[in-house]
């Protein structure tokens, strides 16, 4: 009887330790890097969008563009690049607080409305974030 009780207490202690470790890792932020490459336009320009996605558990904390990201479609005549950067901040902020599992389960972008005149550019960001979350 004593050995059964000892085994039960040892098992309970092990489960408690593993549960504590699992909970601790859920509270830790992790930065994931993602890229999306696309050839676009008459000039067949190659654009490589690079993002760093910070996640905590199942939630996205932030998305930032990598310094060497080349994602802005330069062939758009709708507005200059300086105008796009205003929209870019909106697109990046739209990911904050979103569920990682919901984004991965979605068949298409449900995070933000595509930006008229910058649909391709904003979609590159979305694809790069998805690739980061998938570990690609």
C-alpha positions as CSV (number, residue, x, y, z in Angstrom):
1,X,0.0,0.0,0.0
2,X,2.8,2.4,0.9
3,X,4.6,1.8,-2.5
4,X,1.3,2.6,-4.4
5,X,1.0,5.9,-2.4
6,X,4.7,6.7,-3.0
7,X,4.2,6.1,-6.8
8,X,1.1,8.3,-6.9
9,X,2.8,11.1,-5.0
10,X,5.9,10.9,-7.3
11,X,3.6,10.9,-10.4
12,X,1.7,13.9,-9.0
13,X,5.0,15.8,-8.4
14,X,6.2,15.0,-11.9
15,X,2.9,16.2,-13.4
16,X,3.1,19.4,-11.4
17,X,6.7,20.1,-12.6
18,X,5.8,19.5,-16.2
19,X,2.6,21.7,-15.9
20,X,4.7,24.5,-14.4
21,X,7.2,24.3,-17.2
22,X,4.5,24.3,-19.8
23,X,2.8,27.4,-18.3
24,X,6.2,29.2,-18.0
25,X,6.9,28.6,-21.7
26,X,3.4,29.9,-22.6
27,X,4.2,33.2,-21.0
28,X,7.5,33.7,-22.8
29,X,7.8,35.8,-25.9
30,X,9.3,34.3,-29.0
31,X,10.4,36.1,-32.2
32,X,9.8,34.3,-35.4
33,X,11.3,35.4,-38.7
34,X,9.3,35.0,-42.0
35,X,9.9,35.8,-45.6
36,X,7.8,35.9,-48.7
37,X,9.2,36.2,-52.2
38,X,7.3,37.2,-55.2
39,X,8.1,38.2,-58.8
40,X,5.8,41.0,-60.0
41,X,5.1,43.5,-62.7
42,X,6.2,44.0,-66.3
43,X,9.8,44.3,-65.2
44,X,9.5,41.0,-63.3
45,X,10.9,42.6,-60.2
46,X,11.7,40.2,-57.3
47,X,10.3,41.4,-54.0
48,X,11.4,39.8,-50.8
49,X,9.2,40.7,-47.8
50,X,10.9,40.0,-44.4
51,X,9.2,40.3,-41.1
52,X,9.9,39.5,-37.4
53,X,6.8,38.4,-35.5
54,X,6.8,38.4,-31.7
55,X,4.4,35.9,-30.2
56,X,3.4,35.0,-26.7
57,X,1.5,31.8,-26.4
58,X,-1.2,31.8,-29.1
59,X,-1.2,35.7,-29.5
60,X,0.8,37.9,-31.8
61,X,2.4,40.7,-29.8
62,X,3.9,42.6,-32.7
63,X,5.0,42.5,-36.3
64,X,7.9,44.5,-37.6
65,X,9.5,44.8,-41.0
66,X,13.1,43.6,-41.2
67,X,15.5,46.3,-42.2
68,X,16.5,44.5,-45.4
69,X,12.9,43.8,-46.5
70,X,12.1,44.8,-50.1
71,X,8.4,44.6,-50.2
72,X,7.1,47.9,-51.6
73,X,5.9,47.7,-55.2
74,X,7.8,50.4,-56.8
75,X,5.8,50.1,-60.0
76,X,2.7,51.5,-58.5
77,X,1.8,55.0,-59.7
78,X,-1.0,55.5,-57.3
79,X,1.2,57.1,-54.5
80,X,4.8,57.6,-53.5
81,X,6.6,55.3,-51.2
82,X,6.3,57.8,-48.3
83,X,2.5,57.4,-48.5
84,X,2.8,53.6,-48.3
85,X,4.7,53.8,-45.0
86,X,1.7,55.3,-43.3
87,X,-0.4,52.4,-44.4
88,X,2.3,49.9,-43.6
89,X,2.2,50.8,-39.9
90,X,-1.6,50.2,-39.9
91,X,-1.1,46.8,-41.6
92,X,1.5,45.7,-39.1
93,X,-0.5,46.9,-36.1
94,X,-3.6,45.0,-37.3
95,X,-1.8,41.7,-36.4
96,X,-1.4,42.7,-32.7
97,X,-3.5,40.5,-30.4
98,X,-4.6,38.2,-33.1
99,X,-4.6,34.4,-32.5
100,X,-1.8,32.5,-34.2
101,X,-4.0,29.4,-34.6
102,X,-6.8,31.4,-36.2
103,X,-4.5,33.0,-38.7
104,X,-3.0,29.6,-39.6
105,X,-6.5,28.1,-39.9
106,X,-7.8,30.8,-42.2
107,X,-7.8,30.3,-45.9
108,X,-7.2,33.9,-46.7
109,X,-6.4,37.2,-45.0
110,X,-8.9,38.0,-42.3
111,X,-6.6,40.4,-40.4
112,X,-7.0,43.6,-42.4
113,X,-8.7,45.0,-45.4
114,X,-6.5,45.0,-48.4
115,X,-5.4,48.6,-49.2
116,X,-6.6,49.9,-52.5
117,X,-3.6,50.7,-54.6
118,X,-1.3,48.6,-52.4
119,X,-3.1,45.2,-52.4
120,X,-0.1,43.3,-53.6
121,X,2.3,45.0,-51.3
122,X,0.1,44.6,-48.2
123,X,-0.6,40.9,-49.1
124,X,3.2,40.3,-49.2
125,X,3.3,41.3,-45.5
126,X,0.4,38.9,-44.7
127,X,2.1,36.0,-46.5
128,X,5.4,36.7,-44.7
129,X,3.7,36.7,-41.3
130,X,2.0,33.4,-42.1
131,X,5.3,31.9,-43.2
132,X,6.9,33.1,-39.9
133,X,4.1,31.5,-37.9
134,X,4.5,28.2,-39.9
135,X,8.2,28.3,-39.3
136,X,9.0,28.6,-43.1
